[in-house]
Structure formats: C-alpha cells, structure tokens
Amino acid sequence: MPTRHRSNGSQLMAVLAVVGSLSGRHQASRIPSRPPTSVRLAAVTTAQSSGEALRYSASILPYAQVDLAFRTSGYVTGVKQVRGADGRIRDIGTGDFVEKGTVLAQVRLEDMQNQVAQAQAQLDQAVAQHTQADQDLGRAKVLFSAQSLTKPDYDQSQQRFNSTLAAVDNAKAVLRQAELTLGDSDLKAPFSGVLLNRYIDLGSLGSPSTAAFTIADISSVKATFGVPDDALSLVRLGQQ
C-alpha cells in the first residue's frame, strides 16, 4: 500500500507539470507583438557635399614682405632713432612701424664719394683723349683728300677716334653708376609697414649680399593653407 501511494503521487506531479507547460505556451502565444519601427532612407553623401563648411589650418601672411640690403658694401654710420615705450631714445627695431621713404640706416659716404671722384677723373681723361683723336682725324681727312696721307694712316686715325669715343661712353656709364651708388647710401623703406627684423647695428658692415632689415606690409593679409588633392574639386570661390 505505501508503495502504490508514492507512485500515484509521482504521476500526479507529472500531469501538473505538463498542464503548466501547456498553459504557459498558451499565454505566451496570446502576448501581442511589438509594432514595427519606422526608418528613413537617404543617399550616402560626403560632409562637404552636404553643405558643411571645410576646415583647414592656415597661416596668416602679410600682403608683402621683403628683405632690405644696401647696394654697396660699407660701414653703417647711422640707424634711425625712435622713442621707446619707456621714453628713451633707441635704434629702430622689430615691431616698429615705418612710413614709406623713411631712412632706416646709412653707410659711410666717404667710400662712395671717392668712387664718384675716381669715375669723374677717368671720364675727364677719356674726354681729353677723344678730343685729341678728333683733332687728329680732322687733319688726317685734309691730308688724305690732298693725297698727302696714305690710306692705312687715315684708317688708323679713324680707328683711334672710334676707340676714344667708346672710352668716353664707358666712363660716363661708370660715373652714373657711382652717382647712383652714392644716392643709395641711405637705406629707405620701399613701402609703409612693420619691421620684422633688424640685422645691423652701428659700426657693422653692410653689403648687398646681407639683409639689413625685413619689412612687411600688414595693411592687408592673406591666409594660406593646403587642400588634399581629392578635395580640390569641392573648393569654390566664396565658400566658407
């Protein structure tokens, strides 16, 4: 009897388990499904073509920037003086604004004045030789027309005349160059701007191959930046 009672209890628990499982499945099948989520479709585009501004790192550069140097070598005998923020007089330098035509520095005049004097002396000598050659050619023409001078002697007089004339022209050109150099003993600002650097001091040697100042015109500036090759077609005038 006890054994039969335990067997019936096990059968009863199995039946209850099956009924519970079927009931759970029936309830799960009755749970309503979630409504579908709505989505939007759009064509794939790049950030540039969608109207977004292009962004690059740029360098801000002055409208014009030049290095200034003397036309001839010479010792610096003067640098423009300005009054500093502390009220003291000092040499003009980095950060100072200068107007166009301002004399920034000078080199020793004596050297260039000597060059002008030498060029003038060479011109005077060339003119004297040409004057003598002109007189000799005049006499040679008279003698040659009177058949009192041979053709080779006449040609020699003509050649000397031409040679001294060329020497006069060359001496004039040398004198003009020396005078220009003398006029350029003052180093002037070619335009109004800000001095970025000063490389000379009183007593230093200036030369055409060495910059004395660097000046920049910042009345307007320009931004320079690099653009990748594959983005060049996306850049257009007026774009941000």
Residue pairs with C-beta under 8 A, 6 or more apart in sequence:
46 234
48 54
48 231
48 234
49 234
53 239
53 240
54 227
54 231
54 234
54 235
54 239
54 240
56 225
56 226
56 227
57 225
58 223
58 224
58 225
59 223
59 224
59 225
60 221
60 222
60 223
61 221
61 222
61 223
61 224
62 193
62 216
62 217
62 218
62 221
63 217
63 218
63 219
63 220
63 221
63 222
64 191
64 193
64 216
64 217
65 196
65 214
65 215
65 216
65 217
66 190
66 214
66 215
67 211
67 213
67 214
68 104
68 187
68 189
68 190
68 211
68 212
68 213
68 214
68 215
69 187
69 206
69 207
69 208
69 209
69 210
69 211
69 212
70 107
70 184
70 185
70 187
70 206
70 207
70 208
70 212
71 180
71 181
71 184
71 208
72 107
72 111
72 112
72 181
72 184
72 185
72 207
72 208
73 107
73 205
73 206
73 207
73 208
74 107
74 108
74 111
74 112
74 185
74 205
74 206
75 107
75 108
75 203
75 204
75 205
75 206
76 105
76 106
76 107
76 200
76 201
76 202
76 203
76 204
76 205
76 206
76 212
77 106
77 107
77 108
77 109
77 202
78 105
78 106
78 202
79 91
79 92
79 104
79 105
79 198
79 200
79 201
79 202
80 91
80 92
80 98
80 102
80 103
80 104
80 105
81 89
81 90
81 91
81 92
82 89
82 90
82 91
82 92
82 96
83 89
83 90
84 90
91 198
91 201
91 202
92 98
92 104
92 195
92 198
93 195
93 198
94 195
94 196
94 197
94 198
95 194
95 195
96 194
96 195
97 192
97 193
97 194
97 195
98 104
98 189
98 192
98 193
98 194
98 195
98 215
99 189
99 192
100 189
100 190
100 191
100 192
101 188
101 189
102 188
102 189
103 186
103 187
103 188
104 187
104 188
104 189
104 212
104 213
105 186
105 187
105 200
105 206
105 212
105 213
106 185
106 186
106 187
107 185
107 187
107 206
108 185
109 182
109 185
112 178
112 181
112 182
112 185
113 182
115 178
115 181
115 182
116 175
116 178
116 179
116 182
118 178
119 171
119 174
119 175
119 177
119 178
120 175
122 171
122 174
122 175
123 168
123 171
123 172
123 174
123 175
125 171
126 164
126 167
126 168
126 170
126 171
127 168
127 171
129 164
129 167
130 161
130 164
130 165
130 167
130 168
132 164
133 157
133 160
133 161
133 163
133 164
133 165
134 161
134 164
136 157
136 160
136 161
137 157
137 158
137 160
137 161
140 149
140 153
140 154
140 157
140 158
141 154
143 149
143 154
144 151
144 153
144 154
187 206
187 212
187 213
189 215
190 215
191 215
191 217
192 217
192 219
193 215
193 216
193 217
193 218
193 219
194 215
194 216
194 218
195 213
195 214
195 215
196 214
196 215
196 216
197 211
197 213
197 214
198 212
198 213
199 210
199 211
199 212
199 213
199 214
200 206
200 212
200 213
206 212
227 235
